Amino acid sequence: MLKYLLIFSLLGFAISAFVKNEKNTFISFAVISIFWGLSTAPVWGLATLGELSLGYFIYTAVGKK
């Protein structure tokens, strides 16, 4: 489970770095979460949304100038 926390947090960080529009960033987070939730279980889709958002908030804290 720690593996997925790291993967999705890094993915959220990377998406936040490359997609400059916040609306498009969260739309991509929602799409990834929905697909992950459909392929595994809905609760894991919600967890994925949280992990991607964690990557976004880390990016805004340290990566954004």
N, C-alpha and C positions, 0 to 999 in steps of 0.2 A: 504494500500500500504506500509505503514511503517512496517507492519508485514512481508511482503515478503522481504523487504530490510534486516531486521534482520535475517530472516530464511536463505536466500541465502548467506548472508555475513558470517554467522556462519558456514554454510555448506562449503563454500569456504575455510574458515579458517581450518576446520576439515580435508578436503581433502588435503590441503597443508601440514598439520601436519603428515598425515599418508602416503601419497604418496610422496616419496622422489625424484623421477625423475620429473623434470619440464615438460618435453614433455608429460608424462603420465597424469600429473596434468591438463594441458590445454586440452588434448584430453578428459578427463572426464568432464571438464567444457563445452566443445563443445557438447558432447553427452547429458548432462543434459539440456543445453540450447535448443538444437534441439527438444528434447522430450517435454520440457515445451512450446516451441513455437508452436509445432504441436497440443498440447492439448488445448492451449488458443488462442493466436494470435502471429504472427511472431514478432511483436514489443515487446511483453513481453519476447520472447526468447532472443532478443538482450539485453533487460533490465536485464534479468537473468544472461547473460554472464558478464555484467558489475558488477553486485552485487557479483557474484562468484569471479571475479577478484579483487574486493575490499577486500574480505576476504583473498585472496592470498597476496595482498600487505600489509595488516595489519599483517599477519603472518610473512612476510619477515622483517617487521619493528620491531616487538616486540618479535616474537616467535623463530626466527632462531638464533642460536648461532654461 
